[in-house]
Amino acid sequence: MSWQPGHDPVQGNVPSCEAIELMVVPRARDIGGFEVRRALPHIRRQMVGPFIFFDQMGPAQFLAGQGMDVRPHPHIGLATVTYLFDGRIMHRDSEGNALEITPGALNLMTAGRGIAHSERSPADARRTTQPMFGIQSWIALPRSCEEIAPSFQHVGADQLPLVGDAGLRARVIAGSAFGATSPVETLTETLYVDLSLQPGAAVPLDPDYEDRALYVAAGTVEIAGDRFEAPQLLVFRPGDSITVRAVTPCRLMLLGGATMDGPRHIWWNFVSSSRERIEQAKEDWRSGRFPPVPGESEFIPLPGA
C-alpha cells in the first residue's frame, strides 16, 4: 500500500474506562480509486507494538470493469501485512512473487533494504461486481533487521489457527492467543488476531503482550460499561485485563506485541530509524534504482518529484 501523511482531527474527551489509553477515530484517505480509513500513525501514538501503519479498506463494492489499482511503489524498513475479510487482491513484487490473496489468508511482505510491489484487483474479478473489505498494516522492523534481504510469506486461511466458542470465532494471524499459536514468522514479538463476536458474547483480553489495541472494524462493543462503535482503534494501557462484550455482531482486530526499540521516521512508504536512510531511499526511487516489478509498466512517482 502507498500512502500520504495527513493531520488528525482534534480528539474530544470521550468517557471511557481507565484501561483505555487512547481512542483513535480513523481518517479517510483515497488510494487506488477507493477510500480507506487510517488509524495509525496517529499524532499521539506512532506505534502499537511493531504496528506503525493501520488501514481499513472498505467495505466497498466495485462495479464490473472497476477495481483497486495500486501501481508499483517502494518500501524499506518495514513489513506489509495484508488480511482480507472479503474480496481478492493480486500481489506482485520485485522479488518475482505473484500471488492472489483471498479472505482469511495472510500476505506478509518484508521490505528490509528495499522492495517494490503492486496491488490490483485480479482481471477475472473485474468482470462482475466485486466486494473489498480488509486491513492492511505495516510492521516496523527492529533496528538490527532494517537492512535484511526482502522476503515474502503467504499463509493460507487453512493454515492459520481458528478458535471457536459460544458466539466467538478467532483466527490467530500472528503470535499466540486463546491457546493457539500462528505459524507466521515475524522478526519481533507480534500479536494479530481476527475476532468475530455475536451479540452478547464476551472475550477476555489477557495482558500477555506489552502493547495491545483493539480495532473495531464493524459493529459495537462494550468495555467496562462504555460502548464503542466502528470504526475505532482502542489502545489499552499495559498490564490491564480487559473484557470485550459484543453489543451487535462485530468484526474486530486485536493487535500489538513488544514495544519497538525506539521511534521511527516515516515518510511516504519508507520507515527507518535513520533520516539519512530515508533520504537515500527517496533518491533510489527517483533514480530508478529499485528493481522493477515483473509484468508491470506503471509506477507511482516520488511525491513532489
N, C-alpha and C positions, 0 to 999 in steps of 0.2 A: 504494500500500500504506500501511496505517496501522499504527503500532507503539507499544509502551510500552517504556521503558528497563528494564533489569534488570542484576543484578550477575553477573559472570562467576565460574565456579568457579576455584579456585586452580590454576594450571597447574603440573604437575610438571616435573622436569628430564628431558626425553626425549633420548636420544643422537641426534645429528644432524650432518650435515656443517656446516662453519663458514659456508657460504654462506647458510644459513637463519637469519634474524634472529629470527623468531617463528613458533611453531606455534599455531594457534587451533582449538580444538575447538568447533564451533558450539553455541549454547544453544537449547534447544527453546522455542518460543513458539506460542501458538494465535492464528490470525487467521481471520476469515471462516468458522469452523467446521472448520478443519483445521490441522494442526501444520506449522510451518516451523522451519528451523534457521538461526540468526542468527550470522554470523561477524564482521560489523562493524556498529557501532563496538565496539571492544574496550577494556578498561581500560588496556591497554598500547600500543594503536595505534588512533588515531581514524580515520585515513585511509590508503589506499594509492593514491598519486597523487590523483586527484579523488574516488575511491570512498570514501564516508563511511558507506554502509549496504549490507549484502550478505546477502540471504536466499535460502536454498534452499527451494523449495516442493515438497513431496512427496519421493519418488514416493508417490502416493496414488491410491486408487480411490474415486470417488463412486458410490453406488448410484443406481438410477433414482429420479428425483424429488429428488435432492440435488444440491448443487453449492457452489461458492465464492460467497459474498456479502459483499463488502467495500463497505459503504454509502458514500455520498459523504462525503469528508473533504478538508481543505485542505492545501496545501503552499506554502511560499515558499522562495526562495534555493537551489533545487536542481533537478535534472532526474531524473525517474524513468526507469529503463531496464528494460524487461520483455522477457525472452527465454525461450522455452519449448522443452523437449526433447520434451514430449508434452502433449496436451490443448489446450484452447481457452479464451480469456478475452475477454469483451466489455468494451471500454473506452468510457466516456462521460465527457466533461468539460464544464466550464462555458464553454468556448470554442465549444461546439457540435460537437466531434469525437465521432463514434460509430463505432468500428471494432473488428472482431474480430481478435485476434492468434492465429496458428497456429504450429506448430513451425518453427524456423529463421528466422522473421521478427523484426523489431525494432520495438518501440514506444518512442519517446523523447519524453517529455513534459517540456518546460522550464517550470517554475513561475514563475520570475522573481519579480515583485512579488506574485503570488498567483493560484492556480487551485484548483479543487475537481474531484474525479473519483471515479468508482465503478469497481469491477472485479467482474464477476459471470460465472458460467458461463452461456453462451448458453442460451436457452429450449429449443431443439431438442436440445441436448446432454444435457439433464436427462431425456430420455425413456428413455435406456438407461444402463447402467454406463459411466462415463467416467473416463479417467486424468487426472492432473495431476502434472507434473514440470517444473520450470524454475527460473529465477533471476530475482529482482527486486532491483535495486540502485539506489542513489541516487548521483548525481554532484553534489558541491558546486560551485556556480558561483563564478567569480572575483569578487572584491570589486566590480570595475567592471561586472559583469553581474548582480549580485544583484537589481536592481530593473528588469530589462528586461521587456518585454511577454511574457506567456505564449505558448507555441507548442507545436506537436505535429508529430512526424515518424513516419511509418510506412514502413519499408523491407522489402519482401518478401524471402523467402528466396532467390528467383532473382536478386535484385539485390545480394546480399552475396557477395563473392568466396569461392570454395570451392577449396581447395588440397588435392590428393591425392598420396600417395606410398605406398610399401610399408608397409602397416599403419597409415597416418596419414591422417586427414581433418581439415582445419582450415577453419572458416568465420570470416573476419575481419569482426567486427561493427563495430569502430571502430578507427581508426588503421591502421598498416601492420605487417604481419608476413608472413614466409615469401614475400617478394617480391610481395605483393598489398596493395592499399590499399582500405579501405572507403569508400563514397560518403557515409556518415553524417557530418553536420556537428556538431561539438562546439565548445564555447566555450573549451576548454582542451585541451592535448595529452592524448589518451586512448588507451589500449590495451585492447582487449577481443576475445578470441578463444575460440571454442568448439572444443575439441580432442577427437577420438575416436582412441584408440590400441588396436591389437590386441596381445595378449601378445607380448613380445619386441621390439616396435617402440620406437625411441628418437627423441627430438626435442631438438635444441639450442635453448635459450632465450638468445638473444644479449642483451647489456646495452645495447640501444639506447634504453631508456627509464629515466629516473631511478629511479622506483619500480616494482617488479614483485612480483606474487604469483601463486600457482597455487592454485586451489580444486579439490580432488578431490571431485567430486560422486558418482562411482561408481567402484568398483574399487580397485586397489592399485598404487602407483608405487614406483619405486626411484630414489633420488638419492644418488650417491656412496656406494653400499653400504647406505644406510639405507632402510627401507621405510615407507611412509605410506599408511594406509587411509582410505577415505571414511567420514564427511565430515570434511574438514580443510582449513584455509587455511594455506598455507605462504608466508610473507613473506620475500623474498630480500634479501640485502644489496646495496647499489648496486655496480655495476661488475663483478660476477662472472658468468662464463659458466657456465650450468647445462645439464646434460643430464638429461632425464627419460626413464626407461625403464618401460614398462608390464609389470607382473607378471601382471595379469589384464586382461580387457577394461576400458577406462577411459573415463570421460567427465570432462573437465577444462575449467576456465575459466581462461584466462590474462588477468590484469587489471593495470592500472597506468597510468602516464603521468607527467606532470610533477608534482613536489611542489607541493601547493596553497600559495597565498600567505598562509600563516598558519593558525592553528587556527580552528575554527568552534564556535559554540554550537549545540546540538541539543536540542530539546525537542519531544516528540511527533512531529509531521510537519513541523516548522519547522526550517530551517537558516539561520544568519545569522552574520556577523562581529560583529553588534551585539545585545547582550542587549535593548536597548530596542526594537529592531525585532521581536524575538520576542514581547515583551510586547504590542506593538501588534497583531501577528497573532492572538494569543490573544483580545484584545478584539474584533477584527474578526469572528472566527468565532463567538464567544459572542453577539455582537450581530446576527449575520445579514448582515454587510456584504460577505461573499464572494458573488460571483454564483452563482446556483443551477445545478445540472446538469440540462439538459433531459431530461424523461422520468423523473425521479427525485423521489419524495416523501419519502424517508427521508434521514437523515444521522447521522453519528457525533458525539455531543455532545463538547464540550471536556472532557478528563479533569478531574475534580474540580469541574466546574460544577454 
